[in-house]
Amino acid sequence: MTKVRRQNVTVGGFRAVKLGAPAAISDLYYLTMQMTWPAFIGLVSLVFLLLNLVFGVVYACLPGAIANMTPGSVADGFFFSVETLGTVGYGYMAPVTHAGHSIAGLEILVGLFFSATITGLIFARFARPRTSLIFSDVAVIGRYEGRPALIVRVASTRMHPLADASAQMAWLKRTDLPDGRIQRRLIDLPLVRAHNAMLSLSWNLMHVLDEDSEFLAAMTGSQPFSLTVTVGGLDTLLASQSFGGHFYRREDILIDHEFVDVISDIEGMVQLDLTHFHEARPI
């Protein structure tokens, strides 16, 4: 009987379950990249301890193979393994038999792969793009040039601006087909301004709503509803791409509201107040 694997995925507050998804162990690189730093350090430490414990037991099972090692001592074998795997070699304990040299040589080879792998993973974790974007906790349906508009606020939290930023907004449309099947597809929402040459403060992403807007009808209806927003751009300090996205449910969209102003001009200096970034008030 085939075992169906389940994989829980959470993106911007949206939770999904993928049945039949490959087990995490089959993609170790991705698994280690998505780990938090404490979990990653814990995993590396555990693998390091287990490797040395295995080789320590092997050395303990080879009496006389290691000079100055207490016969049968797993502790001595473990610490000799740590020195060998780390290519330290203090010199007090050393292989003296062919078996000891063979095991030590094998461990040195394993240590080379282990060190290279961990070094590469640490570099990759530091070098991977990190988003500097924050999205408002709520979206609002307010006014733009006298017309109703769906508005989401986004900002970059870093001092250096985000260059050549672009944004997309879409909602997930669900259609019940006559044969009982359900069809789902993303419907793009055209933005008043989908490109920002230099995102340094906040940016209101606006989609003007028509009276017969299908989006508005879906949002006020009873069918499952979701809105997704994505923004990407070039970090001008790190010269790397920065991406971010957020998911809004029906209850996250406030009708007849507007965002509280977070940009002020004090003594000729423009300031962005992120403490009120998520606040909206009734029109």
C-alpha positions as CSV (number, residue, x, y, z in Angstrom):
1,M,0.0,0.0,0.0
2,T,1.5,3.4,-1.0
3,K,1.9,5.8,1.9
4,V,0.6,9.3,1.1
5,R,2.9,11.9,2.5
6,R,1.5,15.2,3.8
7,Q,3.3,18.5,3.8
8,N,2.0,21.6,5.6
9,V,2.9,24.9,3.9
10,T,2.3,28.3,5.4
11,V,2.8,31.4,3.2
12,G,1.9,34.8,4.5
13,G,-0.6,33.4,6.9
14,F,-2.1,31.1,4.3
15,R,-2.0,27.4,5.4
16,A,-2.1,24.6,2.9
17,V,-1.6,20.8,3.0
18,K,0.1,19.1,0.1
19,L,-0.7,15.4,-0.1
20,G,1.9,13.3,-1.8
21,A,4.6,15.9,-1.4
22,P,8.2,14.6,-1.3
23,A,9.4,14.0,2.3
24,A,11.6,16.7,3.7
25,I,14.5,14.2,4.1
26,S,14.6,13.9,0.3
27,D,15.6,17.6,-0.1
28,L,18.0,18.1,2.7
29,Y,19.5,21.3,1.2
30,Y,16.1,23.0,1.2
31,L,15.3,21.6,4.7
32,T,18.5,23.0,6.2
33,M,18.0,26.4,4.4
34,Q,14.5,26.9,5.8
35,M,15.5,26.0,9.3
36,T,15.9,28.7,12.0
37,W,19.5,29.3,13.1
38,P,19.0,27.6,16.5
39,A,17.6,24.5,14.8
40,F,20.4,24.5,12.2
41,I,23.1,24.8,14.9
42,G,21.4,22.1,16.9
43,L,21.3,19.8,13.9
44,V,25.0,20.4,13.0
45,S,26.0,19.8,16.7
46,L,24.0,16.6,16.8
47,V,25.5,15.2,13.6
48,F,29.0,16.2,14.9
49,L,28.4,14.4,18.2
50,L,27.0,11.3,16.5
51,L,29.9,11.1,14.0
52,N,32.5,11.3,16.7
53,L,30.6,8.8,18.9
54,V,30.5,6.2,16.1
55,F,34.2,6.6,15.4
56,G,34.9,6.6,19.1
57,V,33.1,3.3,19.5
58,V,35.1,1.9,16.6
59,Y,38.4,3.0,18.2
60,A,37.3,1.5,21.5
61,C,36.7,-1.8,19.8
62,L,40.3,-1.9,18.4
63,P,42.6,-2.4,21.5
64,G,46.1,-1.2,20.9
65,A,45.3,0.7,17.7
66,I,45.7,4.1,19.3
67,A,48.7,4.9,21.4
68,N,48.0,6.1,25.0
69,M,44.4,5.3,24.8
70,T,42.7,3.4,27.6
71,P,41.7,0.0,26.2
72,G,38.0,-0.2,25.6
73,S,37.4,3.5,26.6
74,V,34.7,5.0,24.5
75,A,35.4,8.4,26.0
76,D,39.1,8.3,24.9
77,G,38.0,7.1,21.5
78,F,35.4,9.9,21.3
79,F,37.9,12.7,22.1
80,F,40.5,11.2,19.8
81,S,37.8,11.2,17.1
82,V,37.1,14.9,17.8
83,E,40.8,15.8,17.4
84,T,41.0,13.7,14.2
85,L,37.8,15.0,12.6
86,G,38.8,18.5,13.3
87,T,42.3,17.9,12.0
88,V,43.7,19.2,15.3
89,G,46.0,16.3,16.3
90,Y,47.4,17.2,19.7
91,G,49.8,14.3,19.5
92,Y,49.2,12.6,22.8
93,M,47.1,9.9,21.2
94,A,48.0,8.7,17.7
95,P,47.3,5.6,15.5
96,V,50.0,2.9,15.8
97,T,48.5,0.0,13.9
98,H,47.3,-0.5,10.3
99,A,43.7,-0.8,11.5
100,G,44.1,2.5,13.5
101,H,45.6,4.3,10.6
102,S,42.9,3.0,8.3
103,I,40.0,4.1,10.5
104,A,41.7,7.5,11.1
105,G,42.2,8.0,7.4
106,L,38.6,7.2,6.7
107,E,37.5,9.7,9.4
108,I,39.7,12.4,7.9
109,L,38.0,11.8,4.6
110,V,34.6,12.0,6.3
111,G,35.7,15.1,8.1
112,L,36.7,16.8,4.8
113,F,33.2,16.3,3.4
114,F,31.5,17.3,6.7
115,S,33.5,20.5,7.0
116,A,33.0,21.4,3.3
117,T,29.3,20.7,3.5
118,I,28.7,22.7,6.7
119,T,30.9,25.6,5.4
120,G,28.8,25.7,2.2
121,L,25.5,25.6,4.1
122,I,26.5,28.4,6.4
123,F,27.7,30.6,3.5
124,A,24.4,29.8,1.6
125,R,22.3,30.7,4.7
126,F,24.1,34.1,5.1
127,A,24.1,34.8,1.3
128,R,20.5,34.0,0.6
129,P,18.2,37.0,-0.2
130,R,16.2,38.2,2.8
131,T,13.2,40.3,2.5
132,S,13.2,43.8,4.0
133,L,9.5,44.3,3.1
134,I,6.6,44.6,5.5
135,F,3.0,44.5,4.5
136,S,0.1,46.1,6.4
137,D,-1.8,43.6,8.5
138,V,-5.0,44.7,6.9
139,A,-6.1,45.8,3.4
140,V,-8.6,48.6,3.1
141,I,-11.3,49.6,0.6
142,G,-11.0,53.3,0.5
143,R,-11.1,56.1,-2.0
144,Y,-8.7,57.1,-4.8
145,E,-9.5,60.2,-6.8
146,G,-13.2,59.9,-5.8
147,R,-13.5,56.2,-6.8
148,P,-13.5,53.1,-4.5
149,A,-10.2,51.3,-4.4
150,L,-8.6,48.3,-2.8
151,I,-5.4,49.5,-1.0
152,V,-2.5,47.6,0.6
153,R,0.4,49.3,2.2
154,V,4.0,48.1,1.9
155,A,7.3,49.5,3.1
156,S,11.0,48.6,3.3
157,T,12.5,48.4,6.8
158,R,16.1,49.0,5.7
159,M,17.8,52.4,5.4
160,H,18.9,51.8,1.9
161,P,16.0,52.0,-0.7
162,L,14.8,49.2,-2.8
163,A,15.4,49.9,-6.5
164,D,13.2,48.9,-9.5
165,A,10.4,47.5,-7.2
166,S,7.5,45.9,-8.9
167,A,4.2,44.6,-7.3
168,Q,1.4,42.2,-8.2
169,M,-2.0,41.7,-6.7
170,A,-4.4,38.8,-7.3
171,W,-7.3,37.1,-5.8
172,L,-8.2,33.4,-5.8
173,K,-11.4,32.8,-7.8
174,R,-13.4,29.7,-7.0
175,T,-15.9,28.4,-9.6
176,D,-18.3,25.5,-9.0
177,L,-18.6,23.7,-12.3
178,P,-21.9,22.0,-13.4
179,D,-20.4,18.6,-13.1
180,G,-19.6,19.2,-9.4
181,R,-15.9,19.9,-9.8
182,I,-14.4,23.1,-8.3
183,Q,-12.1,25.3,-10.4
184,R,-9.6,27.7,-8.8
185,R,-7.5,30.3,-10.5
186,L,-5.7,33.5,-9.7
187,I,-7.2,36.7,-11.1
188,D,-4.8,39.5,-11.5
189,L,-5.9,42.9,-10.2
190,P,-4.4,45.8,-12.3
191,L,-2.6,48.4,-10.1
192,V,-2.7,52.1,-10.4
193,R,1.1,51.9,-10.2
194,A,2.8,48.5,-10.4
195,H,6.3,49.8,-10.6
196,N,8.3,51.9,-8.2
197,A,11.8,53.1,-9.3
198,M,13.0,53.7,-5.8
199,L,11.1,52.4,-2.7
200,S,12.5,54.2,0.3
201,L,9.4,55.0,2.3
202,S,6.0,53.4,2.1
203,W,4.0,52.4,-1.0
204,N,0.3,52.2,-1.3
205,L,-0.7,49.5,-3.8
206,M,-4.1,50.5,-5.3
207,H,-6.6,48.7,-7.5
208,V,-9.5,50.8,-8.6
209,L,-12.8,49.0,-8.2
210,D,-15.6,49.3,-10.7
211,E,-19.3,49.2,-9.7
212,D,-19.6,45.7,-11.3
213,S,-16.2,44.5,-9.9
214,E,-16.1,40.7,-9.7
215,F,-13.5,41.0,-6.9
216,L,-15.9,43.1,-4.8
217,A,-18.7,40.6,-5.4
218,A,-16.5,37.7,-4.4
219,M,-15.2,39.5,-1.3
220,T,-18.8,40.2,0.0
221,G,-20.0,36.8,-1.0
222,S,-20.0,33.5,1.0
223,Q,-17.5,31.5,-1.0
224,P,-13.9,31.0,0.3
225,F,-11.9,34.1,-0.5
226,S,-8.2,35.1,-0.5
227,L,-6.1,38.0,-1.8
228,T,-2.3,37.7,-2.4
229,V,0.2,40.6,-2.8
230,T,3.8,40.2,-3.9
231,V,6.6,42.8,-4.2
232,G,10.1,42.4,-5.4
233,G,13.1,44.7,-6.0
234,L,16.8,45.1,-5.9
235,D,18.5,45.9,-2.6
236,T,20.8,48.8,-3.3
237,L,23.3,48.0,-0.6
238,L,23.6,44.2,-1.0
239,A,23.0,44.3,-4.8
240,S,20.7,41.3,-4.4
241,Q,17.0,40.6,-5.1
242,S,14.5,41.1,-2.2
243,F,11.1,39.6,-2.4
244,G,8.1,39.6,-0.1
245,G,4.5,38.5,-0.1
246,H,1.4,38.6,2.0
247,F,-2.0,36.8,2.1
248,Y,-5.3,38.5,3.1
249,R,-8.5,36.7,4.1
250,R,-11.9,38.3,3.9
251,E,-11.8,39.5,7.5
252,D,-8.5,41.2,6.9
253,I,-10.0,43.6,4.4
254,L,-11.7,46.7,5.9
255,I,-14.4,48.4,3.9
256,D,-14.7,52.2,4.0
257,H,-11.4,52.6,5.8
258,E,-8.2,54.5,5.1
259,F,-4.7,54.0,6.4
260,V,-3.3,56.3,9.0
261,D,-0.6,58.6,7.6
262,V,2.8,57.4,8.5
263,I,4.9,59.9,6.5
264,S,5.7,63.3,8.0
265,D,8.0,66.2,7.2
266,I,9.9,67.5,10.3
267,E,12.4,70.3,9.9
268,G,12.9,69.5,6.3
269,M,13.4,65.7,6.9
270,V,10.9,63.2,5.7
271,Q,10.2,60.5,8.3
272,L,8.5,57.2,8.1
273,D,6.7,56.1,11.4
274,L,6.4,52.3,11.3
275,T,4.7,52.2,14.8
276,H,1.4,53.2,13.1
277,F,2.1,51.3,9.9
278,H,-0.7,48.8,10.3
279,E,-3.4,51.2,11.6
280,A,-6.5,52.1,9.6
281,R,-9.4,54.3,10.5
282,P,-13.0,54.6,9.2
283,I,-13.6,57.1,6.4
